[in-house]
Amino acid sequence: MKVALTGAIQVGKSTILKKVIAAAGAQIGGFFTVSRQRDDGYLDVFIIPADNLDAPCSETNRIGIRLLKGNYVASPEAFETVGCDILDAAVGKQLVVMDELGMMENLAPHFQAKVLQILNGGQDAIMVVKPRHTAFLDSVRAVPGLVIKEVTMENRDQVCREVLDLFTK
């Protein structure tokens, strides 16, 4: 089973993902992205292993900086090193988590290839996919058999139940 959650920011996509992980009780691999407020008002964004949410955030795993009004500065080298290592370690796990796939990966072809390799393989996966169109994100959405669920404030509880049913059968 492969499921992509998409929708506007702050509607509960990552919350659904975390509920699925808890309910599935599976050995997980993959990644989460976490943000840390900077003194200048911007956000540093880091990639950390899904099975180690206490992993340190440093320059090595900083994948970008979120600026004002949706702008960002990406650090593709972090995707190509740390991100690829995290995905390599996810191979063979029962459930691969990817939170989130978005715009910052645009200049990270090896990372993109590893994401698509996992999605086209036999492992179960759940991910959050930014509702934007890039060649990479469109190729993720085009993976055969991928179930795409749009999450809104109005339907998030229903979507959560539906996705939990998919992963706990």
C-alpha positions as CSV (number, residue, x, y, z in Angstrom):
1,M,0.0,0.0,0.0
2,K,1.2,3.4,-0.9
3,V,-0.6,6.6,0.2
4,A,0.1,10.2,-0.5
5,L,-1.5,12.9,1.6
6,T,-1.8,16.3,0.0
7,G,-3.5,19.6,0.9
8,A,-3.0,23.1,2.3
9,I,-0.6,23.8,5.1
10,Q,-1.7,23.1,8.7
11,V,-4.7,20.9,7.8
12,G,-3.4,17.8,9.6
13,K,-1.5,15.8,7.0
14,S,1.4,15.1,9.2
15,T,-0.9,14.3,12.1
16,I,-2.6,11.7,10.0
17,L,0.7,10.3,9.1
18,K,1.8,10.0,12.7
19,K,-1.5,8.3,13.7
20,V,-1.0,5.7,10.9
21,I,2.6,5.0,12.1
22,A,1.3,4.5,15.7
23,A,-1.6,2.3,14.7
24,A,0.3,0.2,12.2
25,G,3.0,-0.8,14.8
26,A,5.4,-1.4,11.9
27,Q,9.1,-1.1,11.7
28,I,9.5,2.3,10.0
29,G,12.2,4.0,7.9
30,G,12.2,7.2,5.9
31,F,12.2,10.7,7.1
32,F,10.5,13.7,8.7
33,T,11.3,17.3,8.1
34,V,11.4,19.6,11.1
35,S,11.7,23.4,11.3
36,R,13.5,25.5,13.8
37,Q,12.9,29.2,14.2
38,R,15.9,31.4,13.5
39,D,16.7,34.8,15.1
40,D,16.1,36.5,11.8
41,G,12.5,35.2,11.6
42,Y,13.2,32.6,8.9
43,L,13.0,28.9,9.5
44,D,15.8,26.3,9.2
45,V,14.4,23.1,7.7
46,F,16.1,19.8,8.6
47,I,15.7,16.2,7.4
48,I,15.8,13.6,10.2
49,P,15.2,9.8,10.3
50,A,11.6,8.8,10.9
51,D,12.8,6.2,13.5
52,N,14.8,8.8,15.4
53,L,12.8,12.0,16.0
54,D,15.4,13.1,18.5
55,A,18.1,13.2,15.9
56,P,20.2,16.3,16.1
57,C,19.6,19.2,13.7
58,S,22.8,20.7,12.3
59,E,24.3,22.2,9.1
60,T,24.8,18.7,7.8
61,N,21.1,17.8,7.6
62,R,19.7,21.3,7.0
63,I,17.8,20.9,3.7
64,G,16.9,24.6,3.4
65,I,15.7,27.9,4.8
66,R,12.1,29.0,4.5
67,L,11.9,32.7,3.9
68,L,8.9,34.9,3.8
69,K,5.8,34.4,1.6
70,G,6.6,30.8,0.7
71,N,10.1,31.5,-0.7
72,Y,13.0,29.3,0.3
73,V,16.7,28.6,-0.2
74,A,17.3,24.9,-0.7
75,S,20.4,22.9,0.3
76,P,20.4,20.1,-2.2
77,E,23.7,18.7,-0.9
78,A,21.9,17.7,2.3
79,F,19.3,15.7,0.3
80,E,22.0,14.1,-1.8
81,T,24.0,13.0,1.3
82,V,21.9,12.7,4.5
83,G,18.6,12.3,2.7
84,C,19.9,9.5,0.5
85,D,21.5,7.8,3.5
86,I,18.1,7.9,5.3
87,L,16.3,6.4,2.3
88,D,19.0,3.7,1.9
89,A,18.4,2.7,5.5
90,A,14.7,2.5,4.9
91,V,15.0,-0.3,2.3
92,G,13.6,-3.4,3.9
93,K,11.5,-1.7,6.6
94,Q,7.8,-2.5,6.8
95,L,6.7,1.1,6.3
96,V,8.5,4.0,4.6
97,V,7.6,7.5,5.8
98,M,8.3,10.6,3.8
99,D,7.2,13.9,5.4
100,E,7.3,15.9,3.2
101,L,8.1,15.9,-0.5
102,G,8.1,19.4,-1.9
103,M,10.0,22.0,-3.7
104,M,13.4,21.9,-2.0
105,E,14.3,18.6,-3.6
106,N,14.2,20.1,-7.1
107,L,18.0,20.1,-7.4
108,A,18.6,16.7,-5.8
109,P,18.4,14.1,-8.6
110,H,19.9,11.2,-6.6
111,F,17.4,11.8,-3.7
112,Q,14.5,12.0,-6.2
113,A,15.6,8.7,-7.8
114,K,15.7,7.0,-4.4
115,V,12.2,8.2,-3.5
116,L,10.9,6.9,-6.8
117,Q,12.8,3.6,-6.4
118,I,11.1,3.0,-3.0
119,L,7.7,4.0,-4.4
120,N,8.0,1.7,-7.3
121,G,9.2,-1.2,-5.1
122,G,7.2,-3.5,-2.9
123,Q,7.4,-1.6,0.4
124,D,4.4,0.1,2.0
125,A,4.8,3.9,2.1
126,I,3.0,6.9,3.4
127,M,4.0,10.4,2.5
128,V,3.0,14.0,2.5
129,V,3.2,15.6,-1.0
130,K,3.1,19.3,-1.4
131,P,0.2,20.3,-3.8
132,R,2.5,21.9,-6.3
133,H,3.5,20.8,-9.8
134,T,7.2,20.0,-10.6
135,A,8.5,17.2,-12.7
136,F,9.5,15.4,-9.5
137,L,6.2,15.8,-7.6
138,D,4.2,14.9,-10.7
139,S,6.3,11.7,-11.1
140,V,5.6,10.8,-7.5
141,R,1.8,11.3,-8.0
142,A,2.0,9.2,-11.2
143,V,3.4,6.1,-9.4
144,P,1.1,3.2,-10.3
145,G,-1.2,2.1,-7.4
146,L,-0.5,5.3,-5.4
147,V,-3.6,6.3,-3.4
148,I,-3.8,10.1,-3.2
149,K,-5.9,11.7,-0.5
150,E,-6.5,15.4,-0.3
151,V,-6.8,16.6,3.3
152,T,-8.9,19.6,4.2
153,M,-10.0,21.0,7.5
154,E,-13.5,19.6,6.8
155,N,-12.5,16.0,5.8
156,R,-9.4,15.4,7.8
157,D,-11.1,13.1,10.4
158,Q,-12.7,11.0,7.6
159,V,-9.4,10.8,5.6
160,C,-7.6,9.7,8.8
161,R,-10.1,6.9,9.3
162,E,-9.8,5.8,5.7
163,V,-6.0,5.8,5.7
164,L,-5.9,4.0,9.0
165,D,-8.2,1.3,7.5
166,L,-5.8,0.9,4.5
167,F,-2.8,0.4,6.7
168,T,-4.3,-1.7,9.5
169,K,-6.0,-4.4,7.4
